[in-house]
């Protein structure tokens, strides 16, 4: 049966120019904030490296050894495959091929190369962070609604997942720790509900962004609830990227994932949903058509507060 929808037409799903601009600014501010530790390291690197008069002497400063390896182009992950001799060789090549040819400005060259590699690393972490930001928005909205309606809830933080150690905390105390939340539990008229994120569902054999299951905190069992297919209520896709250029691709991958979910859970009563920050006209029409014919049970534009509020309120009462 088709749900009573908050969204009344496809155009309401489209991300406006103003929302796109605001999303890019938010991402830029987040990137600048996350870059602060690297900038501080670069400043420290410059101070320490400036104590020597030749590039070769940099090898004699143990405090900057890891920074030299970074400037050499080696990632932290790759270093476990290197011996200390291999690391020395990488640093020596950095010195001979890139630092010595610059003459007196070798310290600046070192700092530039350090920041270049760290910047690449930051780009990768930011792609993950965009997804986390979207999840945090959903969590904060859901918890604000639970709190306002005086619905008791418990949270499980990521560090406590293995021990299945749940906590009952005020909304205000959790707000700044939204990025650490692994799952949320509450009760509605139908029974106990558990919402969790980024879980591999065995029946689907895929990682699912939004997972709402029937059950209490003991049923969650450190995440093993995913093996209980009959407990699944809602599975959904969440796309936080704001760039319009990637919107259609996000919908294609998200829609394919949702189709796999529906096929895998064909013998069960399962609801599916789609939330995204960047929604263009063509995909908005396709999403709305699926909402109209009941293929999708709900959808929301992450940048439209009214839609996110309605979505979370709907989920609380499933």
C-alpha positions as a Markdown table, in Angstrom:
| # | Residue | x | y | z |
|---|---|---|---|---|
| 1 | Unk | 0.0 | 0.0 | 0.0 |
| 2 | Unk | 1.3 | 3.4 | -1.0 |
| 3 | Unk | 2.4 | 5.7 | 1.9 |
| 4 | Unk | 0.9 | 9.1 | 2.6 |
| 5 | Unk | 3.7 | 11.3 | 1.3 |
| 6 | Unk | 5.0 | 14.6 | 2.5 |
| 7 | Unk | 6.4 | 15.3 | -1.0 |
| 8 | Unk | 3.5 | 16.3 | -3.4 |
| 9 | Unk | 5.4 | 16.7 | -6.7 |
| 10 | Unk | 8.8 | 15.8 | -8.3 |
| 11 | Unk | 9.9 | 19.5 | -8.3 |
| 12 | Unk | 9.9 | 19.5 | -4.5 |
| 13 | Unk | 12.7 | 17.0 | -4.6 |
| 14 | Unk | 15.0 | 19.0 | -6.8 |
| 15 | Unk | 18.0 | 20.6 | -5.0 |
| 16 | Unk | 17.9 | 24.4 | -5.6 |
| 17 | Unk | 20.8 | 26.6 | -6.6 |
| 18 | Unk | 20.9 | 28.1 | -3.2 |
| 19 | Unk | 20.9 | 24.7 | -1.5 |
| 20 | Unk | 23.7 | 23.5 | -3.7 |
| 21 | Unk | 25.8 | 26.7 | -3.0 |
| 22 | Unk | 25.2 | 26.3 | 0.8 |
| 23 | Unk | 26.2 | 22.6 | 0.5 |
| 24 | Unk | 29.5 | 23.5 | -1.2 |
| 25 | Unk | 30.2 | 26.2 | 1.4 |
| 26 | Unk | 29.5 | 23.7 | 4.2 |
| 27 | Unk | 31.9 | 21.2 | 2.6 |
| 28 | Unk | 34.6 | 23.8 | 2.1 |
| 29 | Unk | 34.4 | 24.9 | 5.7 |
| 30 | Unk | 34.6 | 21.2 | 6.8 |
| 31 | Unk | 37.6 | 20.7 | 4.6 |
| 32 | Unk | 39.4 | 23.7 | 6.0 |
| 33 | Unk | 38.7 | 22.6 | 9.5 |
| 34 | Unk | 40.0 | 19.1 | 8.8 |
| 35 | Unk | 43.1 | 20.6 | 7.2 |
| 36 | Unk | 44.1 | 22.5 | 10.3 |
| 37 | Unk | 46.2 | 19.6 | 11.8 |
| 38 | Unk | 48.1 | 19.2 | 8.5 |
| 39 | Unk | 48.8 | 23.0 | 8.4 |
| 40 | Unk | 50.1 | 22.9 | 12.0 |
| 41 | Unk | 52.3 | 19.9 | 11.1 |
| 42 | Unk | 53.7 | 21.7 | 8.0 |
| 43 | Unk | 54.6 | 24.8 | 10.1 |
| 44 | Unk | 56.4 | 22.5 | 12.7 |
| 45 | Unk | 58.1 | 20.7 | 9.8 |
| 46 | Unk | 59.4 | 24.0 | 8.4 |
| 47 | Unk | 60.7 | 25.1 | 11.8 |
| 48 | Unk | 62.6 | 21.9 | 12.4 |
| 49 | Unk | 63.9 | 21.6 | 8.9 |
| 50 | Unk | 65.2 | 25.2 | 8.9 |
| 51 | Unk | 67.7 | 24.2 | 11.5 |
| 52 | Unk | 70.0 | 22.5 | 8.9 |
| 53 | Unk | 71.8 | 24.1 | 6.0 |
| 54 | Unk | 71.7 | 21.2 | 3.5 |
| 55 | Unk | 69.0 | 18.7 | 2.4 |
| 56 | Unk | 71.2 | 15.8 | 3.3 |
| 57 | Unk | 71.2 | 16.9 | 7.0 |
| 58 | Unk | 67.4 | 16.4 | 7.2 |
| 59 | Unk | 68.1 | 12.7 | 7.7 |
| 60 | Unk | 69.7 | 13.6 | 11.1 |
| 61 | Unk | 66.4 | 15.0 | 12.5 |
| 62 | Unk | 64.4 | 12.1 | 13.9 |
| 63 | Unk | 61.4 | 14.3 | 14.7 |
| 64 | Unk | 60.7 | 14.9 | 11.0 |
| 65 | Unk | 61.4 | 11.4 | 9.7 |
| 66 | Unk | 57.7 | 10.5 | 9.2 |
| 67 | Unk | 57.1 | 13.8 | 7.5 |
| 68 | Unk | 60.0 | 13.1 | 5.1 |
| 69 | Unk | 58.4 | 9.8 | 4.3 |
| 70 | Unk | 55.1 | 11.5 | 3.6 |
| 71 | Unk | 56.8 | 14.1 | 1.3 |
| 72 | Unk | 58.4 | 11.1 | -0.5 |
| 73 | Unk | 55.0 | 10.1 | -1.6 |
| 74 | Unk | 54.5 | 7.1 | 0.8 |
| 75 | Unk | 51.2 | 6.7 | 2.5 |
| 76 | Unk | 50.9 | 5.5 | 6.1 |
| 77 | Unk | 49.3 | 2.3 | 4.8 |
| 78 | Unk | 52.2 | 1.5 | 2.5 |
| 79 | Unk | 54.9 | 1.9 | 5.2 |
| 80 | Unk | 54.1 | -1.5 | 6.8 |
| 81 | Unk | 55.7 | -3.1 | 3.7 |
| 82 | Unk | 58.9 | -1.1 | 4.1 |
| 83 | Unk | 62.0 | -1.9 | 6.1 |
| 84 | Unk | 63.9 | 1.0 | 7.8 |
| 85 | Unk | 66.5 | 0.7 | 5.0 |
| 86 | Unk | 63.7 | 1.0 | 2.4 |
| 87 | Unk | 62.5 | 4.1 | 4.1 |
| 88 | Unk | 66.0 | 5.6 | 4.1 |
| 89 | Unk | 66.2 | 5.0 | 0.4 |
| 90 | Unk | 62.9 | 6.7 | -0.3 |
| 91 | Unk | 64.0 | 9.8 | 1.7 |
| 92 | Unk | 67.4 | 9.9 | 0.0 |
| 93 | Unk | 65.6 | 9.9 | -3.4 |
| 94 | Unk | 63.4 | 12.7 | -2.3 |
| 95 | Unk | 66.5 | 14.6 | -1.2 |
| 96 | Unk | 68.6 | 14.0 | -4.4 |
| 97 | Unk | 65.8 | 14.3 | -7.0 |
| 98 | Unk | 63.6 | 17.0 | -5.6 |
| 99 | Unk | 65.2 | 18.9 | -2.7 |
| 100 | Unk | 68.8 | 19.4 | -3.7 |
| 101 | Unk | 68.0 | 20.8 | -7.2 |
| 102 | Unk | 66.0 | 23.7 | -5.5 |
| 103 | Unk | 69.1 | 25.0 | -3.7 |
| 104 | Unk | 68.5 | 27.3 | -0.8 |
| 105 | Unk | 64.7 | 26.9 | -1.0 |
| 106 | Unk | 64.8 | 23.2 | -0.2 |
| 107 | Unk | 62.8 | 23.7 | 3.0 |
| 108 | Unk | 59.9 | 25.3 | 1.2 |
| 109 | Unk | 60.0 | 22.5 | -1.4 |
| 110 | Unk | 59.9 | 19.9 | 1.4 |
| 111 | Unk | 56.9 | 21.6 | 3.0 |
| 112 | Unk | 55.1 | 21.9 | -0.4 |
| 113 | Unk | 55.5 | 18.3 | -1.1 |
| 114 | Unk | 54.4 | 17.3 | 2.4 |
| 115 | Unk | 51.2 | 19.3 | 2.0 |
| 116 | Unk | 50.6 | 18.0 | -1.5 |
| 117 | Unk | 50.6 | 14.4 | -0.3 |
| 118 | Unk | 48.6 | 15.3 | 2.8 |
| 119 | Unk | 46.1 | 17.2 | 0.6 |
| 120 | Unk | 45.6 | 14.0 | -1.5 |
| 121 | Unk | 45.0 | 12.1 | 1.7 |
| 122 | Unk | 42.5 | 14.8 | 2.9 |
| 123 | Unk | 40.6 | 14.5 | -0.4 |
| 124 | Unk | 40.1 | 10.8 | 0.3 |
| 125 | Unk | 39.0 | 11.3 | 3.9 |
| 126 | Unk | 36.7 | 14.1 | 2.8 |
| 127 | Unk | 34.8 | 11.7 | 0.5 |
| 128 | Unk | 34.2 | 9.5 | 3.5 |
| 129 | Unk | 33.4 | 12.5 | 5.7 |
| 130 | Unk | 30.7 | 13.7 | 3.3 |
| 131 | Unk | 28.8 | 10.4 | 3.9 |
| 132 | Unk | 29.3 | 10.8 | 7.6 |
| 133 | Unk | 28.0 | 14.4 | 7.5 |
| 134 | Unk | 24.8 | 13.1 | 5.9 |
| 135 | Unk | 24.4 | 10.3 | 8.5 |
| 136 | Unk | 25.0 | 12.9 | 11.3 |
| 137 | Unk | 22.2 | 15.1 | 9.9 |
| 138 | Unk | 19.8 | 12.2 | 9.9 |
| 139 | Unk | 20.8 | 11.1 | 13.4 |
| 140 | Unk | 20.5 | 14.6 | 14.8 |
| 141 | Unk | 17.1 | 15.1 | 13.2 |
| 142 | Unk | 15.8 | 11.7 | 14.4 |
| 143 | Unk | 17.0 | 12.3 | 18.0 |
| 144 | Unk | 15.6 | 15.8 | 18.1 |
| 145 | Unk | 12.2 | 14.4 | 17.2 |
| 146 | Unk | 12.4 | 11.6 | 19.7 |
| 147 | Unk | 13.4 | 14.1 | 22.4 |
| 148 | Unk | 10.7 | 16.6 | 21.5 |
| 149 | Unk | 8.0 | 13.8 | 21.6 |
| 150 | Unk | 9.4 | 12.6 | 25.0 |
| 151 | Unk | 10.1 | 9.1 | 23.4 |
| 152 | Unk | 12.7 | 7.3 | 25.4 |
| 153 | Unk | 15.7 | 6.1 | 23.4 |
| 154 | Unk | 19.1 | 4.5 | 23.8 |
| 155 | Unk | 22.2 | 4.9 | 21.8 |
| 156 | Unk | 25.1 | 2.6 | 21.0 |
| 157 | Unk | 28.4 | 4.3 | 20.2 |
| 158 | Unk | 30.8 | 2.7 | 17.7 |
| 159 | Unk | 33.4 | 2.0 | 20.3 |
| 160 | Unk | 30.8 | 0.1 | 22.4 |
| 161 | Unk | 29.4 | -2.0 | 19.5 |
| 162 | Unk | 31.5 | -5.1 | 20.2 |
| 163 | Unk | 30.3 | -5.2 | 23.8 |
| 164 | Unk | 26.7 | -4.3 | 22.8 |
| 165 | Unk | 27.0 | -1.6 | 25.5 |
| 166 | Unk | 24.0 | 0.8 | 25.1 |
| 167 | Unk | 23.5 | 4.1 | 26.9 |
| 168 | Unk | 20.6 | 6.2 | 27.9 |
| 169 | Unk | 21.7 | 9.8 | 27.3 |
| 170 | Unk | 20.0 | 13.2 | 26.8 |
| 171 | Unk | 19.7 | 14.5 | 23.2 |
| 172 | Unk | 21.9 | 17.5 | 24.1 |
| 173 | Unk | 24.7 | 15.2 | 25.3 |
| 174 | Unk | 24.6 | 13.1 | 22.1 |
| 175 | Unk | 24.3 | 16.0 | 19.6 |
| 176 | Unk | 28.1 | 16.7 | 19.4 |
| 177 | Unk | 28.8 | 13.0 | 19.3 |
| 178 | Unk | 26.5 | 12.2 | 16.4 |
| 179 | Unk | 29.5 | 10.9 | 14.3 |
| 180 | Unk | 30.2 | 8.3 | 17.0 |
| 181 | Unk | 26.6 | 6.8 | 17.0 |
| 182 | Unk | 26.4 | 3.3 | 15.6 |
| 183 | Unk | 22.7 | 2.6 | 16.5 |
| 184 | Unk | 19.6 | 4.0 | 18.1 |
| 185 | Unk | 16.8 | 2.1 | 19.9 |
| 186 | Unk | 13.3 | 3.3 | 20.8 |
| 187 | Unk | 9.7 | 2.0 | 21.2 |
| 188 | Unk | 6.6 | 2.9 | 19.2 |
| 189 | Unk | 3.1 | 1.5 | 19.2 |
| 190 | Unk | 4.2 | -1.5 | 17.1 |
| 191 | Unk | 7.1 | -2.5 | 19.4 |
| 192 | Unk | 10.8 | -1.9 | 19.8 |
| 193 | Unk | 12.8 | -0.4 | 16.9 |
| 194 | Unk | 16.6 | -0.3 | 16.2 |
| 195 | Unk | 18.1 | 2.0 | 13.6 |
| 196 | Unk | 21.7 | 1.3 | 12.5 |
| 197 | Unk | 24.0 | 2.3 | 9.6 |
| 198 | Unk | 26.4 | 1.0 | 7.1 |
| 199 | Unk | 25.8 | -2.6 | 7.7 |
| 200 | Unk | 26.4 | -5.6 | 5.4 |
| 201 | Unk | 23.1 | -7.4 | 5.1 |
| 202 | Unk | 23.8 | -11.1 | 4.4 |
| 203 | Unk | 20.6 | -11.7 | 2.3 |
| 204 | Unk | 21.6 | -8.8 | 0.1 |
| 205 | Unk | 25.3 | -9.3 | 0.3 |
| 206 | Unk | 25.8 | -5.5 | 0.2 |
| 207 | Unk | 26.5 | -2.7 | 2.5 |
| 208 | Unk | 23.3 | -0.7 | 3.3 |
| 209 | Unk | 23.3 | 2.9 | 4.5 |
| 210 | Unk | 20.1 | 2.9 | 6.6 |
| 211 | Unk | 18.8 | -0.2 | 8.4 |
| 212 | Unk | 15.7 | -0.2 | 10.6 |
| 213 | Unk | 14.9 | -3.5 | 12.4 |
| 214 | Unk | 12.4 | -4.8 | 14.8 |
| 215 | Unk | 13.9 | -5.7 | 18.2 |
| 216 | Unk | 15.4 | -4.5 | 21.5 |
| 217 | Unk | 19.0 | -3.9 | 22.4 |
| 218 | Unk | 19.6 | -7.5 | 23.2 |
| 219 | Unk | 18.3 | -8.5 | 19.8 |
| 220 | Unk | 20.9 | -6.2 | 18.2 |
| 221 | Unk | 23.6 | -8.5 | 19.5 |
| 222 | Unk | 26.6 | -6.3 | 18.5 |
| 223 | Unk | 25.2 | -6.1 | 14.9 |
| 224 | Unk | 24.3 | -9.8 | 14.5 |
| 225 | Unk | 20.6 | -8.8 | 14.1 |
| 226 | Unk | 21.4 | -8.5 | 10.3 |
| 227 | Unk | 21.2 | -12.3 | 10.2 |
| 228 | Unk | 17.5 | -12.1 | 11.2 |
| 229 | Unk | 15.8 | -11.3 | 7.9 |
| 230 | Unk | 12.3 | -11.4 | 9.4 |
| 231 | Unk | 13.3 | -8.5 | 11.7 |
| 232 | Unk | 14.0 | -6.1 | 8.8 |
| 233 | Unk | 11.5 | -3.2 | 8.4 |
| 234 | Unk | 13.2 | -0.6 | 6.3 |
| 235 | Unk | 16.4 | -0.5 | 4.2 |
| 236 | Unk | 17.5 | 2.7 | 2.5 |
| 237 | Unk | 20.2 | 4.6 | 0.6 |
| 238 | Unk | 21.8 | 7.8 | 1.8 |
| 239 | Unk | 23.8 | 10.0 | -0.5 |
| 240 | Unk | 25.5 | 13.1 | 1.0 |
| 241 | Unk | 27.4 | 14.4 | -2.0 |
| 242 | Unk | 26.2 | 17.9 | -3.0 |
| 243 | Unk | 27.9 | 18.2 | -6.5 |
| 244 | Unk | 25.1 | 18.2 | -9.2 |
| 245 | Unk | 27.6 | 16.5 | -11.6 |
| 246 | Unk | 27.5 | 13.3 | -9.5 |
| 247 | Unk | 23.8 | 13.3 | -8.7 |
| 248 | Unk | 22.6 | 11.0 | -11.5 |
| 249 | Unk | 25.4 | 8.5 | -10.8 |
| 250 | Unk | 24.4 | 8.5 | -7.1 |
| 251 | Unk | 20.8 | 7.8 | -8.0 |
| 252 | Unk | 21.8 | 5.0 | -10.5 |
| 253 | Unk | 24.0 | 3.2 | -7.9 |
| 254 | Unk | 21.4 | 3.9 | -5.1 |
| 255 | Unk | 18.5 | 2.7 | -7.2 |
| 256 | Unk | 20.4 | -0.5 | -8.2 |
| 257 | Unk | 21.1 | -1.2 | -4.6 |
| 258 | Unk | 17.4 | -0.7 | -3.7 |
| 259 | Unk | 16.4 | -3.1 | -6.5 |
| 260 | Unk | 18.7 | -5.7 | -5.1 |
| 261 | Unk | 17.2 | -5.2 | -1.7 |
| 262 | Unk | 13.7 | -5.7 | -3.0 |
| 263 | Unk | 14.7 | -8.8 | -4.9 |
| 264 | Unk | 16.5 | -10.3 | -2.0 |
| 265 | Unk | 13.6 | -9.6 | 0.4 |
| 266 | Unk | 10.9 | -10.6 | -2.0 |
| 267 | Unk | 9.5 | -13.1 | 0.6 |
| 268 | Unk | 9.4 | -10.5 | 3.3 |
| 269 | Unk | 7.5 | -7.3 | 4.0 |
| 270 | Unk | 10.3 | -4.7 | 3.5 |
| 271 | Unk | 10.2 | -0.9 | 2.9 |
| 272 | Unk | 12.8 | 1.0 | 0.9 |
| 273 | Unk | 13.8 | 4.7 | 0.8 |
| 274 | Unk | 16.2 | 7.1 | -0.8 |
| 275 | Unk | 17.7 | 10.3 | 0.6 |
| 276 | Unk | 20.2 | 12.5 | -1.2 |
| 277 | Unk | 21.6 | 16.0 | -1.0 |
| 278 | Unk | 22.0 | 16.5 | -4.8 |
| 279 | Unk | 18.8 | 15.7 | -6.7 |
| 280 | Unk | 18.5 | 16.9 | -10.3 |
| 281 | Unk | 15.2 | 17.2 | -12.3 |
| 282 | Unk | 15.4 | 13.9 | -14.3 |
| 283 | Unk | 16.2 | 11.8 | -11.2 |
| 284 | Unk | 13.6 | 13.7 | -9.2 |
| 285 | Unk | 10.9 | 12.6 | -11.7 |
| 286 | Unk | 12.1 | 9.0 | -11.5 |
| 287 | Unk | 12.1 | 9.1 | -7.7 |
| 288 | Unk | 8.7 | 10.6 | -7.5 |
| 289 | Unk | 7.3 | 8.0 | -10.0 |
| 290 | Unk | 8.6 | 5.3 | -7.7 |
| 291 | Unk | 7.0 | 7.0 | -4.8 |
| 292 | Unk | 3.7 | 7.2 | -6.6 |
| 293 | Unk | 3.6 | 3.5 | -7.7 |
| 294 | Unk | 4.8 | 2.3 | -4.3 |
| 295 | Unk | 8.2 | 1.0 | -5.5 |
| 296 | Unk | 9.8 | 3.4 | -3.0 |
| 297 | Unk | 8.0 | 4.0 | 0.3 |
| 298 | Unk | 9.7 | 7.3 | 1.1 |
| 299 | Unk | 12.3 | 9.8 | -0.1 |
| 300 | Unk | 13.8 | 13.1 | 1.0 |
| 301 | Unk | 16.1 | 15.8 | -0.1 |
| 302 | Unk | 18.7 | 16.1 | 2.6 |
| 303 | Unk | 19.0 | 19.8 | 2.1 |
| 304 | Unk | 15.3 | 20.5 | 2.7 |
| 305 | Unk | 14.7 | 20.5 | 6.5 |
| 306 | Unk | 10.9 | 19.9 | 6.1 |
| 307 | Unk | 11.5 | 16.7 | 4.1 |
| 308 | Unk | 14.1 | 15.3 | 6.4 |
| 309 | Unk | 11.9 | 16.0 | 9.4 |
| 310 | Unk | 8.9 | 14.3 | 7.8 |
| 311 | Unk | 11.1 | 11.3 | 6.8 |
| 312 | Unk | 12.5 | 10.9 | 10.3 |
| 313 | Unk | 9.0 | 11.2 | 11.9 |
| 314 | Unk | 7.7 | 8.6 | 9.4 |
| 315 | Unk | 10.6 | 6.3 | 10.4 |
| 316 | Unk | 10.0 | 6.7 | 14.1 |
| 317 | Unk | 6.5 | 5.4 | 13.7 |
| 318 | Unk | 7.1 | 2.5 | 11.3 |
